Amino acid sequence: MPLLARMIPAPLVVDVRRGALADLGAILADQRISTSGRVAIAVGSTYGPIVQATFRDGLAGADWFTVDGGTINTAIKLVEQIRRERYDAIVGIGGGTVLDVTKFAAARLGLPMVAVATNLAHDGIASPISTLDNDAGRGSYGVPAPLAVLVDLDLIAQAPPRSVRSGIGEIVSNLSAIADWQTAHALRGEEIDGLAVSLARTAAQAVMNHPGTIADDAFLCVLAEGLVLSGISMVVAGTSRPSSGACHEISHAIDLLHPGRRAFHGEQVGVGAAFAWSLRGDLAMFDATVKCLHRHGLPVRPAELGFGLEEFEAIVGYAPQTRPGRFTVLEESALTPARITAKVNTFNDRITATLEAQ
């Protein structure tokens, strides 16, 4: 008998608005996540005091833990701290670092996790992946996706603008990642999931085509919802493929080769996506990507990430090694050192031509 439907794990609650944090207690109770209020709440050092003040008279049964850093050791330390007591759930309140550490801890302890985002720098808000620094550099760990997602725009407004803009680069890079996935499907027979593609593409196009800026609540809502959808697309696909291709390989290469000089993840994947479109020769998508990134004040040239062209050539050459077995336009192009030099110079010249033509 053919399967007429499929079950997809998705958040019970997605709440994006001003003041969303104040309803955390009600959401925990109403959704039967924690009727007793016995939850472990992980916060970062920046927003910890603010968040705790918000719930001074509520969530009396909660215990608070401070996350200091985004390493695997930090996550294991949190696991050991929380393991000492019995809790119904774990709540992570913070930026990407806090949420990734909390997701990892929840997975290790077998507890449901609620994500409260205080930043929109990346698409890990609702994703089944936890990215943590380790002895080898940086690793991605599979974890259950959050059971509920809250994005309080009052907190987002207090985040550094550069970090919020980074989320734009992250979500726009989906379109390049999808192109890589489709190529791998056509040339290598790699299985592709149309629903995951639809979610990731719709999220990216909504952000790319929105006329607003990070100063507008309407745009922030679209960006936040897009990042959530991008995370769910990875849940649907069972892989990071809908949002990770050559763009992310280039970003991973920067992290590994220049750990002391890396920029925000979304800034790096944005430049990586623009380079990938140039490498494919898709000038329409190249122009659209460069114009979007530039309009929102994101880097578009290697120099704006702090790298000379020769350094960027080395990054491109190393990038395929960061994800062995993943087929993207970098692997398809079979780049030699001489071709990389030519392609990087062409990329840089095309950026100048695109911006001058605006």
Disulfide bonds with the S-S distance in Angstrom:
none
